[in-house]
Amino acid sequence: MNALSRIFSHAIFAAMCNLFSGVAIAQPDCPAQNQINANFDDGSGWSMCWDSRKRENIVLSNVHYQAAGAEPYSVFNSIRLSQLHVSYDDSNVNYNDVTQFGLGGGYVSTLDEHDCPDGRLIDIAGRAGICELISKGDDSYTTASETQQSQSLSVFSVSQVGSYSYLVTWKFFADGSVQPSIGAAGALQRSSKDPHSHFGRELEGVEGKAWLSHTHNYYWKIDFDLGESANDDVVSELQFTTDNQGRRARSETRLSAESARAINPAKMTSWLISDGDESKPQVPGYLIEPINYGHKLVNSVTDPHTEFDFFVTRQNDCERFVSENAKYYPDCDENILQFVNDESLIDEDIVVWHRISFHHVPRNEDRQVMHSHWDGFVMEARNLHHQTPGYDGQASPEIQAAMAAADNISDDTTATTAKPSSGCSISVNNGSVINGTVNNGPMSNGKMNLDFLLLLLAGYIGLLKRSWYAK
Amino acid sequence: MTRGQSVGAYTIVLLISLFSHSPAMGMSCPTSEASSSATAFMHQFDSGARWEFCWHIDERAGLTISNLHYGPPAETATKLMESASLAQILVKYDEDTNAEHILSGDGLGGKNHVLPDSNSCHTGDTQLDNNGSGVCAKLRDLNILTSVRRSAALRRHELSIHAFSSVGTHIYEQVWRFSEDGEVTPAVRVSGELSRFTNKQQYGTAVTDTGPLAANATLLFTWRLDFDIGGTPNDDIVEQLEFVPHVSNVVRRSITNRTLDIESFHKVHRTRFRGWLIRDTKISAGPNGTTRMGYYLDPQSSGFDYVSKRNNWALFDLAVTRRQACEQFASGNSNETHHCDDSLDQFVNGESLTNQNPVVWFSIARQLLPKSEDFPAITTREASFKLIPFDWSSSTPFTPLSQ
């Protein structure tokens, strides 16, 4: 077979693999009208089911991520906003917006095409209430030679509660990361008749009153189901301790029983949710780093659970709301601290709960229409890919030298280690590792293999339908 | 004094260009110790809101913004800052005892400055100056600006300026984001390639199946913000706002604001909702002068503390100093200017800030915990914080969309 024939045969083989090797995003297990499927340019994607509940509004379930060329990977059983406290500075009143009013039902704002440009409006009870759209974001990586722009799926809805508009948003990135966030918009709700009140501020154009400062305390409930089994997820707390010389050592503690945890900023407390044995290197999972934590509502007297920032519990269907839970589930506990009752998490389906506080100091710009203030956090995908997704390059000589300089390195570990690849492996360029399908990437021991060269050449002559990174 | 009077001294002849953004004709980019050859830039959004500033690439600090003005829709542009830039980046690998001081060491400008090209600026416009330096200007529709009356929504647009530096195997992308509604978001994005590996479990993370561990690291990003609200720098003040729970009733919180009247260091106080308001003492956006124009430094993204055994200043989130032209870098400063102190630890020496020009230094701590997705190219990490217009207008300057 001459060289040109070999190129064509590789290209045809690759194209067939694309068609038949599960590149299409899997369909979620729910009626078609409740499905959300997103395909990104790099071949990755997300699938999920949506529901609108009277209390939480958006609940996403059966959430799967699919790396380019890989099988669908279960990430969440369900995700939702679990409570939204509004605590005003002047009083004992602590509103529980999710359970007192609800973000769904009649509180859902009707969206139109201006709210959802180039996206899909989804009907809730006969009117457009959810927007699903794919957007391009900042670059996912930059090297001296190339830049990869990321894409993400946004699913959002707007709920009008009192004067406030809450823009509840879920963002799913092409690398597998997920960002829940909320924009607080609308208008200021409460004021004092005392313009000199210590609990608020007098603003321009409104004589004789002070608009009250307040805190929005957001809680999310995240039911992880990583991989094939829901009962093998492991939650670990990462802490870093600095010694007198300045060296910083990592410690990792498995939370093997239900726990309520507070952040230690000096130790950069973070939480790792792993698919299976956390002691193994490169276990797929998600990292929550509480970096958006400049403010923290603590009210130990009336709401002791506000002393904590992160909770992990065993999944229990009747544990739905962080507070006022018994109002809807009389046979179940009332709040998150009662949910945390030391039950073992070993071989159990775990749920994590995380909160962010936003203290709002009124300013002139909040009247009459308030500009949105966004809060949220990122669940960073880790080790869902075998290497930088979409990156075709090899480790530079500098990296290889740095790896060689590390103590006690064996000679055969200076580059991505070769592993057997299965037949239809056009997805090797993306190096996905999900579901144990470890792909080599184009490199093997630092040398570009011939098959990859042929595929690359075939791509250049237009026989491959996809490019692996943005030019 | 109202805004109209204050800006009288600063007249800008705006040329509304056919392009989405353009050099600001008439915008002055004066020669100074910080900007010998800055380039003017202006962008006006469809709403009429606009940003005007000068930029240049400093040998050490990299992208430097100067003469920064923001004008809400239908309002005159008012000066916000004289200059703003990064003042240091510390990179400390966990197994090391000392941090690398990137700005005073290698620097982000000069030979380390990387011109944007069609690859790194594929969604923006490349802007070049006369020195051969360049930035990438991008315009994005971010998301809903604000929801109005249950249905229609304004959308938030944002201008951003990006400069790139290559230091070792790392790429430092310096970003200044300017939103249509007046927010300023300084950011640094780190990518490139991993450069340190270790075999000590407590100091590294696996990124390959059998290779050495990639070294964990902490990073500290420090910015220098020389406020000059309304063009009258000596009447700006920095107030520390706190909301202290009542002893007898922990739910009620009184606002306390303390003017920082001497040079000092400060830390975030999370449960007191501590933040910093930089405001003019004279200029008001409203006719009655109930409030004064300012910007709020929201430390919401200050979730982590930086721990250092070598640099006292790095333990703090914010410092405020009296402006000295030679005080440019949080550390290693005397490397650049021999007749000046070396670090923030010396700059902060108790001088009065009353009727002086204050400079704010703000730091954000992050950590790098590598993962397999970081090999061979690092998945971009970002550190940023927000400066929010605070009584810059007398009410929202945006008109709700008609239904």
HADDOCK unambig.tbl for C-alpha pairs under 7 A between the chains (distance, minus, plus):
assign (segid A and resid 89 and name CA) (segid B and resid 251 and name CA) 6.87 0.50 0.50
assign (segid A and resid 89 and name CA) (segid B and resid 252 and name CA) 4.98 0.50 0.50
assign (segid A and resid 89 and name CA) (segid B and resid 253 and name CA) 4.82 0.50 0.50
assign (segid A and resid 90 and name CA) (segid B and resid 252 and name CA) 5.01 0.50 0.50
assign (segid A and resid 90 and name CA) (segid B and resid 253 and name CA) 6.43 0.50 0.50
assign (segid A and resid 91 and name CA) (segid B and resid 251 and name CA) 6.40 0.50 0.50
assign (segid A and resid 91 and name CA) (segid B and resid 252 and name CA) 5.42 0.50 0.50
assign (segid A and resid 92 and name CA) (segid B and resid 251 and name CA) 5.53 0.50 0.50
assign (segid A and resid 92 and name CA) (segid B and resid 252 and name CA) 6.82 0.50 0.50
assign (segid A and resid 109 and name CA) (segid B and resid 150 and name CA) 5.36 0.50 0.50
assign (segid A and resid 109 and name CA) (segid B and resid 151 and name CA) 5.95 0.50 0.50
assign (segid A and resid 110 and name CA) (segid B and resid 151 and name CA) 5.63 0.50 0.50
assign (segid A and resid 111 and name CA) (segid B and resid 151 and name CA) 5.97 0.50 0.50
assign (segid A and resid 115 and name CA) (segid B and resid 144 and name CA) 6.97 0.50 0.50
assign (segid A and resid 115 and name CA) (segid B and resid 153 and name CA) 6.30 0.50 0.50
assign (segid A and resid 140 and name CA) (segid B and resid 379 and name CA) 5.72 0.50 0.50
assign (segid A and resid 140 and name CA) (segid B and resid 380 and name CA) 5.37 0.50 0.50
assign (segid A and resid 141 and name CA) (segid B and resid 191 and name CA) 5.69 0.50 0.50
assign (segid A and resid 141 and name CA) (segid B and resid 377 and name CA) 6.87 0.50 0.50
assign (segid A and resid 141 and name CA) (segid B and resid 378 and name CA) 6.26 0.50 0.50
assign (segid A and resid 141 and name CA) (segid B and resid 379 and name CA) 4.97 0.50 0.50
assign (segid A and resid 141 and name CA) (segid B and resid 380 and name CA) 4.85 0.50 0.50
assign (segid A and resid 142 and name CA) (segid B and resid 171 and name CA) 6.94 0.50 0.50
assign (segid A and resid 142 and name CA) (segid B and resid 191 and name CA) 5.52 0.50 0.50
assign (segid A and resid 142 and name CA) (segid B and resid 192 and name CA) 5.65 0.50 0.50
assign (segid A and resid 143 and name CA) (segid B and resid 171 and name CA) 6.70 0.50 0.50
assign (segid A and resid 143 and name CA) (segid B and resid 191 and name CA) 6.76 0.50 0.50
assign (segid A and resid 143 and name CA) (segid B and resid 192 and name CA) 4.47 0.50 0.50
assign (segid A and resid 143 and name CA) (segid B and resid 377 and name CA) 6.79 0.50 0.50
assign (segid A and resid 146 and name CA) (segid B and resid 119 and name CA) 6.21 0.50 0.50
assign (segid A and resid 147 and name CA) (segid B and resid 119 and name CA) 6.01 0.50 0.50
assign (segid A and resid 147 and name CA) (segid B and resid 120 and name CA) 5.68 0.50 0.50
assign (segid A and resid 160 and name CA) (segid B and resid 150 and name CA) 6.50 0.50 0.50
assign (segid A and resid 165 and name CA) (segid B and resid 147 and name CA) 6.33 0.50 0.50
assign (segid A and resid 185 and name CA) (segid B and resid 146 and name CA) 5.46 0.50 0.50
assign (segid A and resid 185 and name CA) (segid B and resid 147 and name CA) 5.98 0.50 0.50
assign (segid A and resid 186 and name CA) (segid B and resid 146 and name CA) 6.54 0.50 0.50
assign (segid A and resid 186 and name CA) (segid B and resid 147 and name CA) 5.52 0.50 0.50
assign (segid A and resid 186 and name CA) (segid B and resid 148 and name CA) 6.10 0.50 0.50
assign (segid A and resid 198 and name CA) (segid B and resid 254 and name CA) 4.97 0.50 0.50
assign (segid A and resid 198 and name CA) (segid B and resid 255 and name CA) 5.51 0.50 0.50
assign (segid A and resid 199 and name CA) (segid B and resid 253 and name CA) 6.46 0.50 0.50
assign (segid A and resid 199 and name CA) (segid B and resid 254 and name CA) 5.11 0.50 0.50
assign (segid A and resid 199 and name CA) (segid B and resid 255 and name CA) 5.98 0.50 0.50
assign (segid A and resid 203 and name CA) (segid B and resid 290 and name CA) 6.61 0.50 0.50
assign (segid A and resid 203 and name CA) (segid B and resid 291 and name CA) 6.73 0.50 0.50
assign (segid A and resid 204 and name CA) (segid B and resid 286 and name CA) 5.98 0.50 0.50
assign (segid A and resid 204 and name CA) (segid B and resid 290 and name CA) 5.74 0.50 0.50
assign (segid A and resid 204 and name CA) (segid B and resid 291 and name CA) 6.60 0.50 0.50
assign (segid A and resid 204 and name CA) (segid B and resid 394 and name CA) 5.52 0.50 0.50
assign (segid A and resid 245 and name CA) (segid B and resid 97 and name CA) 5.74 0.50 0.50
assign (segid A and resid 245 and name CA) (segid B and resid 309 and name CA) 6.86 0.50 0.50
assign (segid A and resid 246 and name CA) (segid B and resid 97 and name CA) 4.68 0.50 0.50
assign (segid A and resid 246 and name CA) (segid B and resid 308 and name CA) 6.46 0.50 0.50
assign (segid A and resid 246 and name CA) (segid B and resid 309 and name CA) 5.42 0.50 0.50
assign (segid A and resid 247 and name CA) (segid B and resid 94 and name CA) 5.36 0.50 0.50
assign (segid A and resid 247 and name CA) (segid B and resid 95 and name CA) 5.13 0.50 0.50
assign (segid A and resid 247 and name CA) (segid B and resid 96 and name CA) 5.67 0.50 0.50
assign (segid A and resid 247 and name CA) (segid B and resid 97 and name CA) 5.36 0.50 0.50
assign (segid A and resid 248 and name CA) (segid B and resid 94 and name CA) 4.68 0.50 0.50
assign (segid A and resid 248 and name CA) (segid B and resid 95 and name CA) 6.43 0.50 0.50
assign (segid A and resid 249 and name CA) (segid B and resid 94 and name CA) 6.67 0.50 0.50
assign (segid A and resid 249 and name CA) (segid B and resid 202 and name CA) 5.02 0.50 0.50
assign (segid A and resid 249 and name CA) (segid B and resid 203 and name CA) 5.77 0.50 0.50
assign (segid A and resid 250 and name CA) (segid B and resid 202 and name CA) 4.89 0.50 0.50
assign (segid A and resid 250 and name CA) (segid B and resid 203 and name CA) 6.43 0.50 0.50
assign (segid A and resid 265 and name CA) (segid B and resid 303 and name CA) 6.16 0.50 0.50
assign (segid A and resid 265 and name CA) (segid B and resid 304 and name CA) 4.48 0.50 0.50
assign (segid A and resid 265 and name CA) (segid B and resid 305 and name CA) 5.18 0.50 0.50
assign (segid A and resid 266 and name CA) (segid B and resid 304 and name CA) 6.27 0.50 0.50
assign (segid A and resid 266 and name CA) (segid B and resid 305 and name CA) 4.69 0.50 0.50
assign (segid A and resid 266 and name CA) (segid B and resid 306 and name CA) 6.52 0.50 0.50
assign (segid A and resid 266 and name CA) (segid B and resid 307 and name CA) 6.50 0.50 0.50
assign (segid A and resid 268 and name CA) (segid B and resid 304 and name CA) 5.53 0.50 0.50
assign (segid A and resid 281 and name CA) (segid B and resid 206 and name CA) 5.72 0.50 0.50
assign (segid A and resid 282 and name CA) (segid B and resid 206 and name CA) 6.10 0.50 0.50
assign (segid A and resid 282 and name CA) (segid B and resid 207 and name CA) 6.72 0.50 0.50
assign (segid A and resid 282 and name CA) (segid B and resid 372 and name CA) 6.82 0.50 0.50
assign (segid A and resid 290 and name CA) (segid B and resid 303 and name CA) 5.98 0.50 0.50
assign (segid A and resid 291 and name CA) (segid B and resid 301 and name CA) 5.53 0.50 0.50
assign (segid A and resid 291 and name CA) (segid B and resid 302 and name CA) 6.13 0.50 0.50
assign (segid A and resid 291 and name CA) (segid B and resid 303 and name CA) 4.00 0.50 0.50
assign (segid A and resid 291 and name CA) (segid B and resid 304 and name CA) 6.05 0.50 0.50
assign (segid A and resid 292 and name CA) (segid B and resid 300 and name CA) 5.33 0.50 0.50
assign (segid A and resid 292 and name CA) (segid B and resid 301 and name CA) 4.06 0.50 0.50
assign (segid A and resid 292 and name CA) (segid B and resid 302 and name CA) 6.22 0.50 0.50
assign (segid A and resid 292 and name CA) (segid B and resid 303 and name CA) 5.27 0.50 0.50
assign (segid A and resid 293 and name CA) (segid B and resid 300 and name CA) 5.62 0.50 0.50
assign (segid A and resid 293 and name CA) (segid B and resid 301 and name CA) 5.89 0.50 0.50
assign (segid A and resid 293 and name CA) (segid B and resid 302 and name CA) 5.92 0.50 0.50
assign (segid A and resid 293 and name CA) (segid B and resid 303 and name CA) 4.04 0.50 0.50
assign (segid A and resid 294 and name CA) (segid B and resid 268 and name CA) 6.75 0.50 0.50
assign (segid A and resid 294 and name CA) (segid B and resid 270 and name CA) 5.29 0.50 0.50
assign (segid A and resid 294 and name CA) (segid B and resid 299 and name CA) 5.17 0.50 0.50
assign (segid A and resid 294 and name CA) (segid B and resid 300 and name CA) 3.96 0.50 0.50
assign (segid A and resid 294 and name CA) (segid B and resid 301 and name CA) 5.68 0.50 0.50
assign (segid A and resid 294 and name CA) (segid B and resid 302 and name CA) 4.71 0.50 0.50
assign (segid A and resid 294 and name CA) (segid B and resid 303 and name CA) 5.21 0.50 0.50
assign (segid A and resid 295 and name CA) (segid B and resid 270 and name CA) 4.31 0.50 0.50
assign (segid A and resid 295 and name CA) (segid B and resid 271 and name CA) 6.08 0.50 0.50
assign (segid A and resid 295 and name CA) (segid B and resid 273 and name CA) 5.05 0.50 0.50
assign (segid A and resid 295 and name CA) (segid B and resid 300 and name CA) 6.02 0.50 0.50
assign (segid A and resid 296 and name CA) (segid B and resid 270 and name CA) 5.29 0.50 0.50
assign (segid A and resid 296 and name CA) (segid B and resid 271 and name CA) 4.99 0.50 0.50
assign (segid A and resid 296 and name CA) (segid B and resid 273 and name CA) 6.99 0.50 0.50
assign (segid A and resid 297 and name CA) (segid B and resid 271 and name CA) 5.89 0.50 0.50
assign (segid A and resid 298 and name CA) (segid B and resid 271 and name CA) 6.33 0.50 0.50
assign (segid A and resid 299 and name CA) (segid B and resid 250 and name CA) 6.46 0.50 0.50
assign (segid A and resid 299 and name CA) (segid B and resid 251 and name CA) 6.34 0.50 0.50
assign (segid A and resid 359 and name CA) (segid B and resid 273 and name CA) 6.65 0.50 0.50
assign (segid A and resid 363 and name CA) (segid B and resid 390 and name CA) 5.71 0.50 0.50
assign (segid A and resid 363 and name CA) (segid B and resid 391 and name CA) 5.58 0.50 0.50
assign (segid A and resid 364 and name CA) (segid B and resid 390 and name CA) 6.98 0.50 0.50
assign (segid A and resid 364 and name CA) (segid B and resid 391 and name CA) 4.83 0.50 0.50
assign (segid A and resid 364 and name CA) (segid B and resid 393 and name CA) 6.43 0.50 0.50
assign (segid A and resid 364 and name CA) (segid B and resid 394 and name CA) 5.41 0.50 0.50
assign (segid A and resid 364 and name CA) (segid B and resid 395 and name CA) 4.79 0.50 0.50
assign (segid A and resid 364 and name CA) (segid B and resid 396 and name CA) 6.89 0.50 0.50
assign (segid A and resid 365 and name CA) (segid B and resid 391 and name CA) 6.31 0.50 0.50
assign (segid A and resid 365 and name CA) (segid B and resid 393 and name CA) 6.25 0.50 0.50
assign (segid A and resid 365 and name CA) (segid B and resid 394 and name CA) 6.84 0.50 0.50
assign (segid A and resid 365 and name CA) (segid B and resid 395 and name CA) 4.69 0.50 0.50
assign (segid A and resid 365 and name CA) (segid B and resid 396 and name CA) 4.29 0.50 0.50
assign (segid A and resid 366 and name CA) (segid B and resid 395 and name CA) 6.85 0.50 0.50
assign (segid A and resid 366 and name CA) (segid B and resid 396 and name CA) 6.24 0.50 0.50
assign (segid A and resid 367 and name CA) (segid B and resid 395 and name CA) 5.30 0.50 0.50
assign (segid A and resid 367 and name CA) (segid B and resid 396 and name CA) 5.65 0.50 0.50
assign (segid A and resid 368 and name CA) (segid B and resid 395 and name CA) 6.82 0.50 0.50
assign (segid A and resid 368 and name CA) (segid B and resid 396 and name CA) 6.42 0.50 0.50
assign (segid A and resid 369 and name CA) (segid B and resid 148 and name CA) 6.85 0.50 0.50
assign (segid A and resid 369 and name CA) (segid B and resid 396 and name CA) 6.30 0.50 0.50
assign (segid A and resid 370 and name CA) (segid B and resid 146 and name CA) 6.41 0.50 0.50
assign (segid A and resid 371 and name CA) (segid B and resid 145 and name CA) 6.02 0.50 0.50
assign (segid A and resid 371 and name CA) (segid B and resid 146 and name CA) 5.01 0.50 0.50
assign (segid A and resid 372 and name CA) (segid B and resid 145 and name CA) 5.84 0.50 0.50
assign (segid A and resid 372 and name CA) (segid B and resid 146 and name CA) 5.18 0.50 0.50
assign (segid A and resid 382 and name CA) (segid B and resid 371 and name CA) 5.84 0.50 0.50
assign (segid A and resid 383 and name CA) (segid B and resid 371 and name CA) 5.93 0.50 0.50
assign (segid A and resid 383 and name CA) (segid B and resid 372 and name CA) 5.10 0.50 0.50
assign (segid A and resid 383 and name CA) (segid B and resid 373 and name CA) 6.26 0.50 0.50
assign (segid A and resid 385 and name CA) (segid B and resid 372 and name CA) 6.58 0.50 0.50
assign (segid A and resid 385 and name CA) (segid B and resid 373 and name CA) 5.95 0.50 0.50
assign (segid A and resid 386 and name CA) (segid B and resid 372 and name CA) 5.70 0.50 0.50
assign (segid A and resid 386 and name CA) (segid B and resid 373 and name CA) 6.60 0.50 0.50
assign (segid A and resid 387 and name CA) (segid B and resid 372 and name CA) 5.14 0.50 0.50
assign (segid A and resid 387 and name CA) (segid B and resid 373 and name CA) 4.59 0.50 0.50
assign (segid A and resid 387 and name CA) (segid B and resid 374 and name CA) 6.67 0.50 0.50
assign (segid A and resid 387 and name CA) (segid B and resid 375 and name CA) 5.28 0.50 0.50
assign (segid A and resid 387 and name CA) (segid B and resid 376 and name CA) 6.74 0.50 0.50
assign (segid A and resid 388 and name CA) (segid B and resid 372 and name CA) 6.89 0.50 0.50
assign (segid A and resid 388 and name CA) (segid B and resid 373 and name CA) 4.02 0.50 0.50
assign (segid A and resid 388 and name CA) (segid B and resid 374 and name CA) 5.50 0.50 0.50
assign (segid A and resid 388 and name CA) (segid B and resid 375 and name CA) 5.53 0.50 0.50
assign (segid A and resid 388 and name CA) (segid B and resid 376 and name CA) 6.31 0.50 0.50
assign (segid A and resid 388 and name CA) (segid B and resid 377 and name CA) 5.86 0.50 0.50
assign (segid A and resid 388 and name CA) (segid B and resid 379 and name CA) 7.00 0.50 0.50
assign (segid A and resid 389 and name CA) (segid B and resid 373 and name CA) 6.43 0.50 0.50
assign (segid A and resid 394 and name CA) (segid B and resid 376 and name CA) 6.50 0.50 0.50
assign (segid A and resid 395 and name CA) (segid B and resid 376 and name CA) 5.09 0.50 0.50
assign (segid A and resid 399 and name CA) (segid B and resid 194 and name CA) 6.59 0.50 0.50
assign (segid A and resid 399 and name CA) (segid B and resid 195 and name CA) 5.73 0.50 0.50
assign (segid A and resid 402 and name CA) (segid B and resid 195 and name CA) 6.04 0.50 0.50
assign (segid A and resid 402 and name CA) (segid B and resid 196 and name CA) 5.84 0.50 0.50
assign (segid A and resid 402 and name CA) (segid B and resid 197 and name CA) 6.30 0.50 0.50
assign (segid A and resid 403 and name CA) (segid B and resid 197 and name CA) 5.57 0.50 0.50
assign (segid A and resid 403 and name CA) (segid B and resid 212 and name CA) 6.36 0.50 0.50
assign (segid A and resid 406 and name CA) (segid B and resid 197 and name CA) 5.56 0.50 0.50
assign (segid A and resid 406 and name CA) (segid B and resid 198 and name CA) 5.01 0.50 0.50
assign (segid A and resid 406 and name CA) (segid B and resid 199 and name CA) 6.40 0.50 0.50
assign (segid A and resid 406 and name CA) (segid B and resid 212 and name CA) 6.68 0.50 0.50
assign (segid A and resid 407 and name CA) (segid B and resid 198 and name CA) 6.62 0.50 0.50
assign (segid A and resid 407 and name CA) (segid B and resid 199 and name CA) 6.01 0.50 0.50
assign (segid A and resid 409 and name CA) (segid B and resid 212 and name CA) 6.41 0.50 0.50
assign (segid A and resid 413 and name CA) (segid B and resid 210 and name CA) 5.75 0.50 0.50
assign (segid A and resid 413 and name CA) (segid B and resid 211 and name CA) 4.46 0.50 0.50
assign (segid A and resid 414 and name CA) (segid B and resid 211 and name CA) 6.07 0.50 0.50
assign (segid A and resid 416 and name CA) (segid B and resid 208 and name CA) 6.21 0.50 0.50
assign (segid A and resid 417 and name CA) (segid B and resid 209 and name CA) 6.65 0.50 0.50
assign (segid A and resid 471 and name CA) (segid B and resid 119 and name CA) 6.08 0.50 0.50
